[in-house]
Structures are given as C-alpha cells and as structure tokens.
C-alpha cells in the first residue's frame, strides 16, 4: 500500500494561526492576573511578618512603638523626621559611630533583630530605584542591593501601644512609596514635624490650632513614589497595630475624592496621588492618628 503525505493549505495554516492568537488573547490576561495575585499575596505575607516582628519588639520595649527619629547631625535642624535613612545603618562609607547609631534608630534597622531578613522589606510588585539625600549617597556599593518598599506610620514614634484607640484599624506599616523600592534607604510615611531639640518628638492629638513650631502637633503624608505611581494591584496593603495585614482598594481611574477612612490620598490622577487627607484642622494625616477610634468620624479636609 502506498501512502502519500499532504501539506497544509494556506487556509488551514491561517485557521491554526487564528486559533493560537485567540487562545493567547484569552490566556495572557489570565496569566497576568495570576502573577499580580501572587505578588499581592507575597506582599501580604511580608506585611504580616513585619507586623509580627514589631509586636515582638513591643514586648521588649515596655509596649512602646519603635523610635524611628533620631537627632539630626546638623545643629538646629531637629529630628530626622523627613529624611531618607540608610538601610542597613552602616553601609555609607566614612560614618562616625554616632552617625551609625543615628541610622540604627530608624525603624527598618531597629526591627532587623526581630525580622532577621532584609529581603522582606522588598515589595514584590515594586521597582528598585536609586535615591540620594542628606544621609544617603547617590552611589551605592555592589553589596547594597536590597531596598525598602514599606513605610512606617511615624505618628507612632515612641508612642505607647496601650494608648492606641483601635489597634485592629490603625495602619502601622504600608506600601507608602507605591511602586518605588528605594535601594539602600528607607522612609517614614506619614511623618511628624519635629524641629526642636528641646522637645520630645511625640504625637500631639488634633486641635484647632496646630503648628510645626511645636513637635508632634503637625504631620504630613508624602505621595512621592519617584514618579512610578501606586497602582500595583488596584490597592494598597496595610499592617495594623494588632499585627494583622489587609488589602484595601484605592479609587484609581476616577475624578471623585476617595474615602478618608480607608485611603490616605484624596485623589489619584494617572495613578499618582494629588492630595492627602487631613483632619478638619489640617493638623494630621487623617487615618494614621493613634487616638482615632475608627467608629466616630470627624470631618476631613485635603492639603
């Protein structure tokens, strides 16, 4: 018996290619969604472990939240409340022991004995960026690869854990730099304004007249994500004072203002925040106040 082979016709090839294209169009978004979901889950795990480490820290510090601000080296400039801080504390060359101790005060450094893993500070959906500032050189050595994606609620600087009104609702750590993973450096967001050496740097509850002339009366939330935006998976992940970690959606793609009870930023344009939520007197970042009970809501305003 004689067998003959027959090649595909052009129409048959086009049909096969069309079927493959249709399958790819169906499956690629599914793969992308699965990848995004995996990154969100990994970030939730990171935040949960950071929260657990912080609560162990509390047990060793008489229930006082980490002191993340140190005295600034420059005379008269107060505390390091709005600074990029080296992580780890000693990587910039030429530091004095006093400067290393200053950097060690920063939350991402003083929690390391409890975390025991710097890579946990790298957000899986973030992009590494090199930064520079007062204490962080622009050039990073080869051995400094890990960055810090998460930020600490600076209103808790040296604040008693027992004084928190609603531990299960108060954000402590969150993705406060959006998609930015700052290599070799970390940040506090929101931060207290503390310019005075002769006053403790501690949160002062909202009042009708507040000023940055007195430590702790005023705070601010930075929307700076180094231009990378905040839309990693349609929302942000928070660690709360009770060490739980949760995902919350953000109002992307709308010109309406967000809910001040669940979003620190009042408005997003092209994935980037334009306004931050504050209390009615514009003293503090609205949802980060440790004395807020999260059941009785006062008026909110924007800055």
C-alpha positions as a Markdown table, in Angstrom:
| # | Residue | x | y | z |
|---|---|---|---|---|
| 1 | Unk | 0.0 | 0.0 | 0.0 |
| 2 | Unk | 1.3 | 3.4 | -0.9 |
| 3 | Unk | 1.0 | 6.3 | 1.5 |
| 4 | Unk | 1.2 | 9.9 | 0.3 |
| 5 | Unk | 1.7 | 13.0 | 2.5 |
| 6 | Unk | -0.2 | 16.2 | 2.0 |
| 7 | Unk | 1.0 | 19.6 | 3.1 |
| 8 | Unk | -1.3 | 22.1 | 4.9 |
| 9 | Unk | -3.1 | 24.5 | 2.6 |
| 10 | Unk | -2.7 | 28.2 | 3.2 |
| 11 | Unk | -6.2 | 28.5 | 4.5 |
| 12 | Unk | -5.6 | 25.7 | 7.0 |
| 13 | Unk | -2.4 | 27.4 | 8.3 |
| 14 | Unk | -4.3 | 30.7 | 8.7 |
| 15 | Unk | -7.0 | 28.9 | 10.7 |
| 16 | Unk | -4.4 | 27.4 | 13.0 |
| 17 | Unk | -2.7 | 30.7 | 13.5 |
| 18 | Unk | -6.0 | 32.4 | 14.2 |
| 19 | Unk | -6.9 | 29.8 | 16.8 |
| 20 | Unk | -3.5 | 30.2 | 18.5 |
| 21 | Unk | -4.0 | 34.0 | 18.5 |
| 22 | Unk | -7.4 | 33.7 | 20.1 |
| 23 | Unk | -6.1 | 31.3 | 22.8 |
| 24 | Unk | -3.2 | 33.7 | 23.5 |
| 25 | Unk | -5.6 | 36.6 | 23.8 |
| 26 | Unk | -7.7 | 34.6 | 26.3 |
| 27 | Unk | -4.8 | 33.2 | 28.4 |
| 28 | Unk | -2.3 | 36.0 | 28.6 |
| 29 | Unk | -4.6 | 38.3 | 30.7 |
| 30 | Unk | -5.3 | 35.3 | 32.9 |
| 31 | Unk | -1.5 | 34.7 | 33.4 |
| 32 | Unk | -1.1 | 38.4 | 34.2 |
| 33 | Unk | -3.8 | 38.4 | 36.8 |
| 34 | Unk | -2.4 | 35.3 | 38.4 |
| 35 | Unk | 1.1 | 37.0 | 38.6 |
| 36 | Unk | -0.4 | 40.1 | 40.1 |
| 37 | Unk | -2.4 | 38.0 | 42.6 |
| 38 | Unk | 0.8 | 36.1 | 43.6 |
| 39 | Unk | 2.6 | 39.4 | 44.2 |
| 40 | Unk | -0.2 | 40.7 | 46.3 |
| 41 | Unk | -0.2 | 37.5 | 48.4 |
| 42 | Unk | 3.6 | 37.8 | 48.8 |
| 43 | Unk | 3.3 | 41.4 | 50.0 |
| 44 | Unk | 0.5 | 40.5 | 52.4 |
| 45 | Unk | 2.9 | 37.8 | 53.9 |
| 46 | Unk | 5.7 | 40.4 | 54.1 |
| 47 | Unk | 3.5 | 42.9 | 55.9 |
| 48 | Unk | 2.1 | 40.3 | 58.3 |
| 49 | Unk | 5.7 | 39.2 | 59.3 |
| 50 | Unk | 6.8 | 42.8 | 59.7 |
| 51 | Unk | 3.8 | 43.4 | 62.0 |
| 52 | Unk | 4.6 | 40.2 | 64.0 |
| 53 | Unk | 8.2 | 41.4 | 64.4 |
| 54 | Unk | 7.1 | 44.8 | 65.6 |
| 55 | Unk | 4.8 | 43.3 | 68.2 |
| 56 | Unk | 7.7 | 41.2 | 69.5 |
| 57 | Unk | 9.7 | 44.4 | 69.6 |
| 58 | Unk | 6.9 | 45.9 | 71.7 |
| 59 | Unk | 7.2 | 43.1 | 74.3 |
| 60 | Unk | 10.9 | 44.0 | 74.7 |
| 61 | Unk | 10.3 | 47.8 | 74.8 |
| 62 | Unk | 7.6 | 48.1 | 77.5 |
| 63 | Unk | 4.8 | 48.4 | 74.8 |
| 64 | Unk | 6.3 | 51.4 | 73.2 |
| 65 | Unk | 6.4 | 51.6 | 69.4 |
| 66 | Unk | 9.8 | 51.9 | 67.7 |
| 67 | Unk | 11.6 | 55.2 | 68.0 |
| 68 | Unk | 12.3 | 56.0 | 64.4 |
| 69 | Unk | 13.5 | 59.6 | 64.6 |
| 70 | Unk | 17.0 | 60.5 | 65.9 |
| 71 | Unk | 18.6 | 63.9 | 66.4 |
| 72 | Unk | 19.9 | 65.4 | 63.2 |
| 73 | Unk | 23.6 | 65.9 | 62.9 |
| 74 | Unk | 23.2 | 69.4 | 61.7 |
| 75 | Unk | 22.9 | 71.9 | 64.6 |
| 76 | Unk | 19.4 | 73.3 | 65.0 |
| 77 | Unk | 17.6 | 71.1 | 62.4 |
| 78 | Unk | 15.8 | 68.9 | 65.0 |
| 79 | Unk | 15.0 | 65.3 | 64.4 |
| 80 | Unk | 15.4 | 63.1 | 61.3 |
| 81 | Unk | 11.6 | 63.1 | 60.6 |
| 82 | Unk | 11.7 | 63.7 | 56.9 |
| 83 | Unk | 14.8 | 62.0 | 55.7 |
| 84 | Unk | 15.9 | 59.0 | 53.7 |
| 85 | Unk | 17.9 | 56.8 | 56.1 |
| 86 | Unk | 20.5 | 54.2 | 55.1 |
| 87 | Unk | 19.4 | 50.6 | 55.4 |
| 88 | Unk | 21.4 | 48.8 | 56.7 |
| 89 | Unk | 22.6 | 51.5 | 59.0 |
| 90 | Unk | 26.3 | 51.4 | 58.3 |
| 91 | Unk | 26.7 | 51.0 | 54.6 |
| 92 | Unk | 27.7 | 54.6 | 53.6 |
| 93 | Unk | 31.5 | 55.0 | 53.9 |
| 94 | Unk | 33.1 | 57.3 | 56.5 |
| 95 | Unk | 30.3 | 57.3 | 59.1 |
| 96 | Unk | 31.2 | 58.0 | 62.7 |
| 97 | Unk | 29.9 | 55.7 | 65.4 |
| 98 | Unk | 27.4 | 58.4 | 66.3 |
| 99 | Unk | 26.1 | 58.5 | 62.8 |
| 100 | Unk | 25.7 | 54.7 | 62.6 |
| 101 | Unk | 23.8 | 54.9 | 65.9 |
| 102 | Unk | 21.5 | 57.6 | 64.5 |
| 103 | Unk | 20.8 | 55.4 | 61.4 |
| 104 | Unk | 20.2 | 52.4 | 63.6 |
| 105 | Unk | 17.3 | 54.2 | 65.3 |
| 106 | Unk | 15.4 | 54.0 | 62.0 |
| 107 | Unk | 12.5 | 51.5 | 62.1 |
| 108 | Unk | 13.8 | 49.3 | 59.3 |
| 109 | Unk | 17.1 | 48.9 | 61.1 |
| 110 | Unk | 15.9 | 48.6 | 64.7 |
| 111 | Unk | 13.4 | 45.9 | 63.7 |
| 112 | Unk | 16.1 | 43.7 | 62.0 |
| 113 | Unk | 16.9 | 41.7 | 65.1 |
| 114 | Unk | 13.3 | 40.6 | 65.0 |
| 115 | Unk | 12.8 | 40.3 | 61.3 |
| 116 | Unk | 16.3 | 38.7 | 60.6 |
| 117 | Unk | 15.6 | 39.2 | 56.8 |
| 118 | Unk | 16.2 | 42.4 | 54.9 |
| 119 | Unk | 14.6 | 41.0 | 51.7 |
| 120 | Unk | 11.3 | 41.0 | 53.5 |
| 121 | Unk | 11.3 | 44.8 | 53.1 |
| 122 | Unk | 11.4 | 44.5 | 49.3 |
| 123 | Unk | 7.8 | 44.7 | 47.9 |
| 124 | Unk | 7.4 | 42.0 | 45.2 |
| 125 | Unk | 5.4 | 44.5 | 42.9 |
| 126 | Unk | 7.8 | 47.4 | 43.4 |
| 127 | Unk | 10.6 | 48.7 | 41.2 |
| 128 | Unk | 14.1 | 49.3 | 42.6 |
| 129 | Unk | 15.2 | 52.9 | 42.3 |
| 130 | Unk | 18.4 | 54.6 | 43.5 |
| 131 | Unk | 17.9 | 57.6 | 45.8 |
| 132 | Unk | 20.1 | 60.1 | 47.5 |
| 133 | Unk | 19.6 | 62.5 | 50.3 |
| 134 | Unk | 21.1 | 64.1 | 53.4 |
| 135 | Unk | 22.4 | 60.8 | 54.7 |
| 136 | Unk | 22.2 | 58.6 | 51.6 |
| 137 | Unk | 25.0 | 58.8 | 49.0 |
| 138 | Unk | 23.9 | 58.7 | 45.3 |
| 139 | Unk | 26.4 | 55.9 | 44.6 |
| 140 | Unk | 25.6 | 52.5 | 46.1 |
| 141 | Unk | 28.2 | 49.8 | 46.6 |
| 142 | Unk | 27.7 | 46.4 | 44.9 |
| 143 | Unk | 26.8 | 44.7 | 48.2 |
| 144 | Unk | 23.8 | 47.0 | 48.8 |
| 145 | Unk | 21.1 | 45.5 | 46.7 |
| 146 | Unk | 18.0 | 45.3 | 49.0 |
| 147 | Unk | 15.7 | 48.2 | 49.2 |
| 148 | Unk | 12.7 | 49.3 | 51.3 |
| 149 | Unk | 9.2 | 49.4 | 49.8 |
| 150 | Unk | 7.2 | 49.7 | 53.0 |
| 151 | Unk | 6.9 | 52.7 | 55.3 |
| 152 | Unk | 6.2 | 53.2 | 59.0 |
| 153 | Unk | 3.4 | 55.3 | 60.5 |
| 154 | Unk | 5.7 | 58.0 | 62.0 |
| 155 | Unk | 2.8 | 59.2 | 64.3 |
| 156 | Unk | 3.7 | 56.2 | 66.4 |
| 157 | Unk | 7.2 | 57.3 | 67.1 |
| 158 | Unk | 7.8 | 56.5 | 70.8 |
| 159 | Unk | 4.0 | 56.1 | 71.3 |
| 160 | Unk | 2.5 | 53.8 | 73.8 |
| 161 | Unk | 0.8 | 50.7 | 72.3 |
| 162 | Unk | -1.7 | 50.7 | 75.1 |
| 163 | Unk | -2.8 | 54.2 | 74.2 |
| 164 | Unk | -3.9 | 53.2 | 70.7 |
| 165 | Unk | -7.7 | 53.6 | 70.4 |
| 166 | Unk | -8.3 | 50.9 | 67.8 |
| 167 | Unk | -5.4 | 48.5 | 67.2 |
| 168 | Unk | -7.2 | 46.4 | 64.6 |
| 169 | Unk | -7.9 | 49.5 | 62.5 |
| 170 | Unk | -4.8 | 51.7 | 62.8 |
| 171 | Unk | -2.2 | 51.3 | 60.0 |
| 172 | Unk | 1.3 | 50.9 | 61.2 |
| 173 | Unk | 3.2 | 49.7 | 58.0 |
| 174 | Unk | 2.0 | 50.1 | 54.5 |
| 175 | Unk | 3.2 | 50.5 | 50.9 |
| 176 | Unk | 3.7 | 54.2 | 51.4 |
| 177 | Unk | 6.2 | 54.6 | 48.5 |
| 178 | Unk | 3.9 | 53.0 | 45.9 |
| 179 | Unk | 5.8 | 51.2 | 43.3 |
| 180 | Unk | 9.2 | 52.6 | 44.5 |
| 181 | Unk | 11.6 | 50.3 | 46.3 |
| 182 | Unk | 14.4 | 52.6 | 47.4 |
| 183 | Unk | 17.7 | 50.7 | 47.3 |
| 184 | Unk | 19.8 | 51.1 | 50.4 |
| 185 | Unk | 17.4 | 53.5 | 52.1 |
| 186 | Unk | 14.0 | 53.7 | 53.8 |
| 187 | Unk | 11.5 | 56.4 | 54.8 |
| 188 | Unk | 8.8 | 57.2 | 57.3 |
| 189 | Unk | 5.3 | 58.0 | 55.9 |
| 190 | Unk | 3.4 | 59.8 | 57.3 |
| 191 | Unk | 5.9 | 61.7 | 59.4 |
| 192 | Unk | 5.7 | 64.1 | 62.4 |
| 193 | Unk | 7.2 | 67.5 | 62.2 |
| 194 | Unk | 9.8 | 67.7 | 64.9 |
| 195 | Unk | 12.2 | 70.6 | 64.5 |
| 196 | Unk | 13.0 | 71.3 | 68.2 |
| 197 | Unk | 15.8 | 69.5 | 70.1 |
| 198 | Unk | 14.5 | 70.6 | 73.4 |
| 199 | Unk | 11.1 | 68.8 | 73.0 |
| 200 | Unk | 10.3 | 65.1 | 72.7 |
| 201 | Unk | 9.2 | 64.0 | 69.2 |
| 202 | Unk | 5.8 | 62.5 | 70.0 |
| 203 | Unk | 2.3 | 62.7 | 68.6 |
| 204 | Unk | 0.1 | 65.5 | 69.9 |
| 205 | Unk | -3.7 | 65.0 | 69.2 |
| 206 | Unk | -5.5 | 67.2 | 66.7 |
| 207 | Unk | -6.6 | 70.6 | 68.0 |
| 208 | Unk | -7.9 | 73.8 | 66.5 |
| 209 | Unk | -4.5 | 75.5 | 66.4 |
| 210 | Unk | -1.5 | 73.4 | 65.4 |
| 211 | Unk | 1.9 | 74.4 | 64.2 |
| 212 | Unk | 5.2 | 72.9 | 63.2 |
| 213 | Unk | 6.8 | 75.2 | 65.7 |
| 214 | Unk | 5.9 | 72.6 | 68.4 |
| 215 | Unk | 7.0 | 69.0 | 68.0 |
| 216 | Unk | 4.3 | 66.5 | 67.1 |
| 217 | Unk | 1.4 | 68.9 | 66.5 |
| 218 | Unk | 1.6 | 68.5 | 62.7 |
| 219 | Unk | 2.2 | 65.6 | 60.4 |
| 220 | Unk | 2.2 | 65.0 | 56.7 |
| 221 | Unk | 1.8 | 62.2 | 54.2 |
| 222 | Unk | 4.1 | 62.1 | 51.2 |
| 223 | Unk | 2.7 | 61.0 | 47.8 |
| 224 | Unk | 6.2 | 60.5 | 46.4 |
| 225 | Unk | 6.6 | 57.3 | 44.6 |
| 226 | Unk | 9.5 | 58.6 | 42.4 |
| 227 | Unk | 7.1 | 59.0 | 39.6 |
| 228 | Unk | 6.2 | 55.3 | 39.5 |
| 229 | Unk | 2.6 | 55.6 | 40.8 |
| 230 | Unk | 0.7 | 53.5 | 43.2 |
| 231 | Unk | -1.3 | 51.0 | 41.1 |
| 232 | Unk | 0.4 | 47.7 | 41.8 |
| 233 | Unk | -2.7 | 45.5 | 42.2 |
| 234 | Unk | -5.6 | 48.0 | 42.4 |
| 235 | Unk | -4.9 | 48.9 | 46.0 |
| 236 | Unk | -2.6 | 49.1 | 49.0 |
| 237 | Unk | -1.6 | 46.6 | 51.7 |
| 238 | Unk | -1.5 | 47.7 | 55.4 |
| 239 | Unk | -0.3 | 46.1 | 58.6 |
| 240 | Unk | -2.3 | 47.2 | 61.6 |
| 241 | Unk | -1.3 | 47.7 | 65.2 |
| 242 | Unk | -2.7 | 44.2 | 66.1 |
| 243 | Unk | -0.2 | 42.7 | 63.5 |
| 244 | Unk | -3.0 | 41.8 | 61.0 |
| 245 | Unk | -2.4 | 42.6 | 57.3 |
| 246 | Unk | -5.1 | 43.5 | 54.9 |
| 247 | Unk | -5.6 | 44.7 | 51.3 |
| 248 | Unk | -7.6 | 47.8 | 50.5 |
| 249 | Unk | -8.7 | 49.0 | 47.1 |
| 250 | Unk | -7.8 | 52.6 | 46.0 |
| 251 | Unk | -10.0 | 54.7 | 43.8 |
| 252 | Unk | -8.0 | 54.7 | 40.6 |
| 253 | Unk | -9.4 | 56.0 | 37.4 |
| 254 | Unk | -11.9 | 58.4 | 38.8 |
| 255 | Unk | -12.0 | 62.1 | 39.5 |
| 256 | Unk | -14.1 | 61.7 | 42.6 |
| 257 | Unk | -12.4 | 62.0 | 46.0 |
| 258 | Unk | -11.7 | 58.8 | 47.9 |
| 259 | Unk | -12.9 | 57.8 | 51.4 |
| 260 | Unk | -10.6 | 59.3 | 54.0 |
| 261 | Unk | -11.3 | 56.4 | 56.4 |
| 262 | Unk | -9.6 | 53.9 | 54.0 |
| 263 | Unk | -7.3 | 55.8 | 51.7 |
| 264 | Unk | -4.6 | 58.3 | 52.7 |
| 265 | Unk | -4.8 | 60.1 | 49.4 |
| 266 | Unk | -7.9 | 62.0 | 48.4 |
| 267 | Unk | -7.4 | 61.9 | 44.6 |
| 268 | Unk | -5.4 | 60.0 | 42.0 |
| 269 | Unk | -4.6 | 61.3 | 38.5 |
| 270 | Unk | -2.8 | 58.9 | 36.2 |
| 271 | Unk | -2.1 | 56.5 | 39.1 |
| 272 | Unk | -0.4 | 59.3 | 41.1 |
| 273 | Unk | -1.9 | 61.0 | 44.2 |
| 274 | Unk | -2.6 | 64.7 | 44.1 |
| 275 | Unk | -4.0 | 65.4 | 47.5 |
| 276 | Unk | -3.7 | 63.9 | 51.0 |
| 277 | Unk | -6.4 | 63.6 | 53.6 |
| 278 | Unk | -6.1 | 65.5 | 56.9 |
| 279 | Unk | -8.3 | 66.2 | 59.9 |
| 280 | Unk | -10.6 | 69.2 | 59.8 |
| 281 | Unk | -7.9 | 71.4 | 61.3 |
| 282 | Unk | -5.2 | 70.2 | 58.8 |
| 283 | Unk | -3.0 | 69.0 | 61.7 |
| 284 | Unk | -2.6 | 65.3 | 61.0 |
| 285 | Unk | -2.8 | 62.6 | 58.3 |
| 286 | Unk | -6.4 | 61.5 | 58.7 |
| 287 | Unk | -6.4 | 57.7 | 59.1 |
| 288 | Unk | -3.0 | 57.4 | 60.8 |
| 289 | Unk | -3.9 | 59.1 | 64.1 |
| 290 | Unk | -3.3 | 56.7 | 67.0 |
| 291 | Unk | -6.1 | 58.2 | 69.1 |
| 292 | Unk | -8.7 | 57.8 | 66.3 |
| 293 | Unk | -11.3 | 55.2 | 67.4 |
| 294 | Unk | -12.4 | 54.4 | 63.7 |
| 295 | Unk | -16.0 | 54.4 | 64.8 |
| 296 | Unk | -16.7 | 58.1 | 65.4 |
| 297 | Unk | -15.6 | 60.0 | 62.4 |
| 298 | Unk | -14.7 | 63.7 | 62.5 |
| 299 | Unk | -14.7 | 65.9 | 59.4 |
| 300 | Unk | -11.8 | 65.5 | 56.8 |
| 301 | Unk | -10.1 | 68.0 | 54.6 |
| 302 | Unk | -7.4 | 68.0 | 52.0 |
| 303 | Unk | -3.9 | 69.5 | 51.5 |
